[in-house]
Amino acid sequence: QQKVQQSPESLSVPEGGMASLNCTSSDRNFQYFWWYRQHSGEGPKALMSIFSDGDKKEGRFTAHLNKASLHVSLHIRDSQPSDSALYFCAAKEGFASALTFGSGTKVIPCLP
Amino acid sequence: EAAVTQSPRSKVAVTGGKVTLSCHQTNNHDYMYWYRQDTGHGLRLIHYSYVADSTEKGDIPDGYKASRPSQENFSLILELASLSQTAVYFCASSERDRQYFGPGTRLTVL
C-alpha cells in the first residue's frame, strides 16, 4: 500500500469552477506536506506547503490539513485552462527528510 | 528561479547495457535527488545525497547506483539496463525544504 494516497485519479473541472483534490497518508510520522504541479512534458513544480492544522491560502489555491486524520486537501477556485496538469501530494517526516509522493490527480479543465 | 538541468533529455538503451543519466544544478543546494516516474506510481525516490561524495538509498534503489562528485553534479547509473527501467527520470535539488526539479530524461530500454 502506498504511504500517500490521492483521489480522485482524474477530475474534470468547468472553467471558472472549483476543483477539490484529496490526499491521505498512512504513516503517522509524516508531519510536513507539499503540493506539486506538473504540466505535460515538464518537471514537477512546488505549489505550496502546509505544516499546521487548518487552511493555508495562496492566490486561487487553498490547502487544508487535518493531522489527526492525516488528510490533506487542495482546492483550486476559479479554474483556468492553465490549471490543466498532474497534481501531486507529497509528505515527509522531518524538515530535511526526503519526500514521499502520491500517484497524482490529473485535473482537466472543461468548458462550462 | 532555481535551475536544474538534465542530460540527455531522452535516450534509447539496449537491455544489459550501461546507462548514465546526468544532473547539474546551479542553486548551490546541498540536497539532490533522483526519482523515476511511471504511470500510476507518481514519483518514486531512487537515490539522494546530502553532500558531495556521499549518496543514500531511497525507496527503490535496486538496479541503480548514484554518484555525487561535486555539489553541482549528481549522476544516476544503470550498470545493466533492463526493460523494467523504462521510465521518465527526474533530478531535483533542495535546500532542505522546497524541491526544484529538472525537465526529466525519458529512458527507453529495448
HADDOCK unambig.tbl for C-alpha pairs under 7 A between the chains (distance, minus, plus):
assign (segid A and resid 42 and name CA) (segid B and resid 103 and name CA) 5.16 0.50 0.50
assign (segid A and resid 43 and name CA) (segid B and resid 101 and name CA) 5.50 0.50 0.50
assign (segid A and resid 43 and name CA) (segid B and resid 102 and name CA) 5.64 0.50 0.50
assign (segid A and resid 43 and name CA) (segid B and resid 103 and name CA) 4.62 0.50 0.50
assign (segid A and resid 43 and name CA) (segid B and resid 104 and name CA) 6.09 0.50 0.50
assign (segid A and resid 44 and name CA) (segid B and resid 101 and name CA) 6.07 0.50 0.50
assign (segid A and resid 45 and name CA) (segid B and resid 100 and name CA) 6.66 0.50 0.50
assign (segid A and resid 45 and name CA) (segid B and resid 101 and name CA) 6.72 0.50 0.50
assign (segid A and resid 46 and name CA) (segid B and resid 98 and name CA) 6.74 0.50 0.50
assign (segid A and resid 46 and name CA) (segid B and resid 99 and name CA) 6.96 0.50 0.50
assign (segid A and resid 95 and name CA) (segid B and resid 96 and name CA) 6.61 0.50 0.50
assign (segid A and resid 95 and name CA) (segid B and resid 97 and name CA) 6.41 0.50 0.50
assign (segid A and resid 96 and name CA) (segid B and resid 96 and name CA) 4.61 0.50 0.50
assign (segid A and resid 96 and name CA) (segid B and resid 97 and name CA) 6.39 0.50 0.50
assign (segid A and resid 101 and name CA) (segid B and resid 42 and name CA) 6.39 0.50 0.50
assign (segid A and resid 101 and name CA) (segid B and resid 43 and name CA) 5.76 0.50 0.50
assign (segid A and resid 101 and name CA) (segid B and resid 44 and name CA) 6.91 0.50 0.50
assign (segid A and resid 102 and name CA) (segid B and resid 42 and name CA) 5.80 0.50 0.50
assign (segid A and resid 103 and name CA) (segid B and resid 40 and name CA) 5.64 0.50 0.50
assign (segid A and resid 103 and name CA) (segid B and resid 41 and name CA) 4.79 0.50 0.50
assign (segid A and resid 103 and name CA) (segid B and resid 42 and name CA) 3.79 0.50 0.50
assign (segid A and resid 104 and name CA) (segid B and resid 42 and name CA) 5.94 0.50 0.50
